[in-house]
């Protein structure tokens, strides 16, 4: 017996891998033509993991967080502290430390915050994130305050990159992040298509019925919250190794807004949404920042997306022209 399972274009793993690899292949040419645009692509690839994690919480779990910068900040400052106080400049250890710190704080506050939903959850997360931001800002003798913590070039598995030229260094960074992003994308795809992912979507669509059939809604949301935090923490560690500076800005509420906006632009209804949203957001942001009132341009873009394409850019994939469906076969 053969079971035919159809997925919309963009909701399968293949679409994500193809898009990511296409961007990776295009990167050298883009960087050659415009180094600045190449750096923007680096930021876009860096933020994919944070958006994947956020979309697990928001798109699949139905919990909108206005405080996701909390975990980006944790990941960033963990990397900064590891270098400043322990002299550790290995990017793998930075990522590991960021995972542990994000996991620990998420496990600590998660049991409290996931008891709430809708605007209550969103505002509570915003409040907690702002508390952490104020700590980074006020305890300047530890965190460096607004001056931040400056990092040298990272090492990969103990191999220093200090002697490389600027372009080579950023090429290595981009492809390192691309490989990590592909790995994290695979894990997330397996997760959202597992029984856990299906149960999480059930709690989003109908909490009462989910409880009735025996799903522990509280645990589903807590697990999603912790996983989402870990993904954001990884992005925090990668981001500071890209810009080589840790400041309180990465933990400010505007960073949380950036995560939300990028997800809305890409679309939370398809799995490929965070990948598209990350690159489109950073490209538009880099263009808009050339103007004095660049926030007006970004705000107008979000309004247009919400009004005319509420499903994000990936909604175009559902139109008759692009709405071809990918099919996979499973033996049964």
C-alpha positions in Angstrom: 0.0 0.0 0.0 1.4 3.4 -1.0 0.4 6.5 0.9 0.7 9.8 -1.0 1.5 12.8 1.3 1.4 16.2 -0.3 3.1 19.3 1.1 2.8 22.8 -0.2 5.8 24.1 -2.0 8.1 25.6 0.6 6.8 23.4 3.4 9.3 20.6 2.9 12.9 20.2 3.8 14.1 20.1 0.2 12.9 23.7 -0.5 14.9 25.0 2.5 18.0 23.1 1.5 17.8 24.2 -2.1 17.3 27.9 -1.2 20.1 27.8 1.4 22.6 26.2 -1.0 21.6 28.6 -3.8 22.4 31.5 -1.5 25.7 29.9 -0.5 26.6 29.5 -4.2 25.7 33.1 -5.0 27.6 34.5 -2.1 31.1 34.8 -3.7 29.7 36.6 -6.7 27.6 38.9 -4.5 30.6 39.7 -2.3 32.8 40.3 -5.3 30.3 42.8 -6.8 29.4 44.4 -3.5 31.3 43.5 -0.2 28.7 45.4 1.8 25.9 43.3 0.3 27.9 40.2 1.1 28.1 41.3 4.7 24.3 41.8 4.7 23.9 38.2 3.4 26.1 37.1 6.3 23.7 38.7 8.7 20.7 37.1 6.9 22.2 33.6 7.2 23.1 34.3 10.9 19.5 35.2 11.8 17.9 32.2 10.2 18.3 29.9 13.3 16.7 32.5 15.6 13.7 32.9 13.2 13.3 29.1 12.9 13.2 28.9 16.7 10.8 31.8 17.0 8.5 30.3 14.3 8.3 27.1 16.3 6.9 29.1 19.2 4.8 31.5 17.1 3.9 29.8 13.9 3.5 26.3 15.3 2.7 27.0 19.0 0.6 30.1 18.7 2.7 32.1 21.3 3.8 35.5 20.2 6.9 36.8 22.1 7.9 40.4 22.3 10.9 39.5 24.3 12.9 37.1 22.2 15.9 39.5 22.4 16.4 38.1 25.9 17.9 34.9 24.4 19.8 36.6 21.7 21.4 38.8 24.4 22.2 35.7 26.5 23.9 34.1 23.6 25.8 37.2 22.7 27.0 38.0 26.3 27.9 34.4 27.0 30.3 34.5 24.1 31.6 37.9 25.2 32.1 36.8 28.8 33.8 33.6 27.7 36.4 35.7 25.9 36.7 38.6 28.3 37.0 36.6 31.5 38.3 33.2 30.4 40.1 34.1 27.2 38.1 31.6 25.2 37.9 32.6 21.5 36.8 29.3 20.1 33.5 29.7 18.2 32.3 26.1 19.0 32.7 26.8 22.7 30.9 30.1 22.3 28.0 28.3 20.7 28.0 25.6 23.4 28.1 28.2 26.2 25.2 30.1 24.5 23.2 26.9 24.3 23.7 26.2 27.9 22.9 29.7 29.1 19.8 30.0 27.0 18.7 26.6 28.0 19.2 27.4 31.7 17.3 30.7 31.7 14.5 29.3 29.5 14.1 26.4 31.9 14.0 28.8 34.8 11.4 31.3 33.4 9.6 29.0 31.1 7.4 27.3 33.7 6.0 30.7 34.6 5.6 32.4 31.2 4.0 29.5 29.3 1.1 29.5 31.7 -0.1 32.6 29.8 -1.1 33.1 26.2 -1.9 35.9 23.7 -1.0 39.4 24.8 -0.3 38.3 28.4 2.5 36.1 27.2 3.9 38.7 24.8 4.0 41.5 27.3 5.4 39.3 30.1 8.3 38.2 27.8 8.9 41.8 26.9 9.1 42.8 30.6 11.5 40.0 31.4 13.7 40.8 28.4 13.9 44.5 29.4 15.1 43.5 32.9 18.0 41.6 31.4 18.8 44.5 29.0 18.9 46.9 32.0 21.3 44.6 33.7 23.7 44.6 30.7 23.3 48.4 30.6 23.7 49.2 34.3 26.4 46.7 35.4 28.9 48.4 33.0 31.9 47.3 35.1 31.0 43.7 34.2 29.4 44.0 30.8 31.2 47.1 29.4 27.9 49.0 29.3 27.3 50.9 26.0 31.0 50.4 25.1 30.4 46.7 25.1 32.9 43.8 24.8 35.1 43.7 21.8 36.0 40.3 20.4 39.0 39.4 18.2 38.5 37.1 15.3 37.3 33.7 16.4 39.0 30.3 16.0 37.5 27.2 14.4 38.4 24.0 16.3 41.5 25.8 17.6 42.6 27.1 14.2 43.2 30.9 14.5 41.9 33.2 11.7 43.8 36.3 12.7 46.2 36.2 9.7 43.5 36.1 7.1 42.4 39.1 5.0 39.0 40.7 5.6 37.2 39.0 2.6 38.6 35.5 3.4 37.6 35.8 7.0 34.0 36.6 6.2 33.8 33.9 3.5 34.8 31.3 6.1 32.3 32.8 8.6 29.5 32.7 6.0 30.1 29.1 5.0 30.5 28.0 8.6 27.2 29.6 9.5 25.6 28.1 6.4 26.7 24.6 7.4 25.3 25.1 10.9 22.1 26.5 9.6 21.5 23.5 7.4 22.0 21.3 10.4 19.6 23.3 12.6 17.1 23.4 9.8 17.1 19.7 9.5 16.6 19.2 13.2 13.8 21.7 13.2 12.1 20.1 10.2 12.2 16.7 11.9 10.9 18.3 15.1 7.8 20.0 13.6 6.9 16.9 11.6 7.3 14.6 14.6 4.4 13.7 17.0 5.6 16.6 19.1 5.2 19.0 16.3 1.7 17.7 15.4 0.6 18.0 19.1 2.0 21.5 19.3 0.0 22.6 16.3 -3.1 21.0 17.8 -2.6 23.1 21.0 -2.4 26.2 18.7 -5.5 25.4 16.8 -7.7 24.2 19.7 -6.5 24.1 23.3 -9.7 22.7 24.7 -9.8 19.8 22.3 -6.1 19.1 22.7 -6.6 18.7 26.5 -9.6 16.5 25.9 -7.7 14.0 23.8 -4.9 13.8 26.4 -2.3 16.3 25.1 -0.4 18.1 27.9 -0.7 21.6 26.6 1.6 23.1 29.3 4.5 20.7 28.5 4.1 21.2 24.7 4.5 24.9 25.1 7.3 24.7 27.6 9.3 22.4 25.3 8.7 24.7 22.4 9.7 27.7 24.5 13.0 26.1 25.6 13.9 24.9 22.0 13.1 28.3 20.6 15.4 29.9 23.3 18.3 27.7 22.4 18.0 28.5 18.7 18.0 32.2 19.5 21.0 31.8 21.8 22.9 30.3 18.9 22.2 33.2 16.7 23.4 35.6 19.5 26.7 33.8 19.6 27.1 33.8 15.9 26.0 37.5 15.5 28.7 38.8 17.9 31.4 36.7 16.2 30.3 38.3 13.0 30.4 41.9 14.2 33.0 41.2 16.9 31.3 43.5 19.4 28.7 42.8 22.2 26.5 45.7 23.3 23.2 45.9 25.1 21.5 46.8 21.8 21.2 43.1 20.9 19.1 42.5 24.0 16.8 45.6 23.5 13.1 45.4 22.6 13.8 46.6 19.1 15.7 43.4 18.5 12.7 41.4 19.5 10.7 43.5 17.0 13.2 42.6 14.4 12.6 38.9 15.0 8.8 39.4 14.8 9.0 41.6 11.7 11.3 39.3 9.8 9.0 36.3 10.6 5.9 38.2 9.4 7.7 39.3 6.2 8.7 35.8 5.4 5.6 34.1 6.6 4.9 31.8 9.5 2.6 29.4 7.6 5.3 27.6 5.7 8.5 26.1 7.0 10.6 28.1 4.5 9.3 31.4 5.8 12.0 32.2 8.3 14.8 31.7 5.7 13.1 34.0 3.2 12.1 36.5 5.9 15.7 36.8 7.3 17.3 37.7 4.0 14.5 39.9 2.8 14.4 41.8 6.1 18.1 42.4 6.1 18.2 43.5 2.5 15.4 45.9 2.9 16.9 47.2 6.2 20.3 47.8 4.6 18.6 49.8 1.8 16.2 51.7 4.1 19.0 52.8 6.5 20.5 55.0 3.8 17.7 57.4 4.5 17.0 59.5 7.6 13.5 58.1 8.2 14.4 54.5 7.5 12.1 53.3 10.3 9.2 54.7 8.3 10.2 52.6 5.3 10.4 49.5 7.5 7.1 50.2 9.2 5.4 50.8 5.9 6.7 47.5 4.5 5.3 45.6 7.5 1.9 47.3 7.2 1.8 46.4 3.5 2.6 42.8 4.2 0.0 42.5 6.9 -2.7 44.2 4.8 -2.1 42.7 1.4 -0.1 39.5 2.0 -0.9 38.5 5.6 0.7 35.1 5.0 4.0 36.8 4.3 6.1 36.4 1.1 5.6 32.7 1.2 1.9 33.3 0.6 2.9 33.8 -3.0 3.9 30.1 -3.1 0.2 29.3 -2.6 -1.1 31.3 -5.5 -2.2 29.4 -8.7 1.0 30.3 -10.5 3.4 29.1 -7.8 1.1 26.7 -6.1 2.5 23.4 -7.4 2.6 20.8 -4.8 5.5 18.6 -4.0 4.7 15.0 -3.4 6.6 12.4 -1.5 5.9 8.7 -1.3 6.1 6.5 1.7 5.8 2.7 1.6 3.3 1.3 4.0 
